[in-house]
Amino acid sequence: MQQQQQQRDLTRMMNNIQTSEDKLANEERKLKKHQTKSTEKEADLKSKQDELAALENNKDKSKDVLKSIEKAKKEIIKSEEKLSKSKVDIEKSSKKIQGLQNQIQESKIKKQELAKKQEEEKRLKEEEKAKKEKEKQEKKK
């Protein structure tokens, strides 16, 4: 009875490990996606900053140029906000990955301990059975 419970616990533990590993793989894919988007946003920000620098270096300070400069500054602020959000997403995803890796490691350790305990109990049961069998043989003599 106890052995059946331990076997169910062991099976449940293995399922939990598999589920956690699947979640980890999904989160790693999300992290790569966030990193790619972040790189794109950094490149976009850089190009907008270059565009602003070119506008500011323009000797012609007409009304249209000044409007373009203001527009470029607003776009840069938006791009910086998007980049900042992207970096926060990367950090969240990295922390989640670390948590899942820790959870998987703990589950694997528990699974090993449970398997060792199960083996030990099985060995003790076999020794007890062998001892009883030996006592039976001695009684017959």
N, C-alpha and C positions, 0 to 999 in steps of 0.2 A: 504494500500500500504506500509506504513511504517512498519506496523506489519509484513508483509510478508518478508520484507528486514531483520528485526530483527530476524525473525524465521530462515531465511537462514544463517544469521551471527551466530546464536546460533548453528545450525547444523554444520556449517563449523568449529566452535570452538571445538565442540565435536569430530569431525573427526580429527582435529589437535591434540587434547589431546590423542586420541587413537593411532594415528601414532607415537607420541612422546613416549608413553608408550611402544609400540612395539619396537621402536629403543632402548629404555632404557633396555628392557629385552635382546635384542640381545647384547648390549654393556656389560651388566652384565655377560652374558655367555662368551664373549670374555675375560673379565677381569679374570674370573675363569680359563679359559684356559691358559692365560698368567701367572697367579700365579702358576698353576700346572707345567708349563714348567720351570718357574723360580726356583721352588723348586728342580726339577730334575737337572737343570743346577748347582745349588748350591751343590747338592750331588755329581755330576760328578766332579766339581771343587775340592771338599774336597777329593775325592778319588785320584785325580791326585796329589794333594798336599801331601797326605800321601805317595803316590808312590815315589814322588820326595824325600821326607824326608828319606824314606827307602834307596833309591839309594845313597843319600848323606852320610848317616850313614855307608854305606858299606865300609869296610876297604880296600877292593880291588879296587884300582883306575885304573883299566886297561882301554885301549882305548875304549872297548865296553861299559863299565860302564859310562865313560865320555860322550860318544855319547848318551847313554840312558838318562843321566842327562840333556843334552842340548835339546834332543827331548821332555822330560817331561816338561822342562821350556817353550818351545814353545807351547806345548799343554795347559799348564796352562794359558799362555797369551791369547790364542784363547778362552779358556773357560771363562776367565774373561771378554773378549770383548762380548761374547755371553750373559753372565749374565748381563752385563751392559746394553746391548740393550734390554734385556728382562725387566729389571727394568724400562727403559725409556718407553717401551710399556705399562707397568702396570700404570705408572704415566699418560700417555696420555689417557688411557682408563678411569682411575679414574676421570680425569678432564672432559672428555666427559660425563661421567655418572653424575657428579655434574651439568654440564651445562644443561643436559636433565632434571634432577630433578627440577632445577630452572625454566626451560621453562615450564614444566608441571604445577608447582605450580602457575606461573604467568597466564597461560592459564585458570586454574581452577578459579582463582580469577576474571579474566575478564569475564568468563562464568557466574559466580554468579552475577556479577554486571550487565551484560546484561540481565540475567533472572529477576533480581529485577526491572530493568528499564522497561522491557516488562510488568511485572505484574503491576507496577505503572501506566503505560500508559493505560493498559486494565482497571484498576480500575477507572481511571479518565474518560475514555470513557463511562464506565457503569454508573458512577455518572451523567455525562452529559446527557446520554440517559434517565436516570430516571428523571432528572430535566425537560427535554423537555416533557416527558410523563406526569409529574405532571402539567406542564403549560397547556398542551392540555386538561387535565381533568378539570382544573379550568376554561378554556375558555368555555367548554361545559356547565358548570353550569350557 
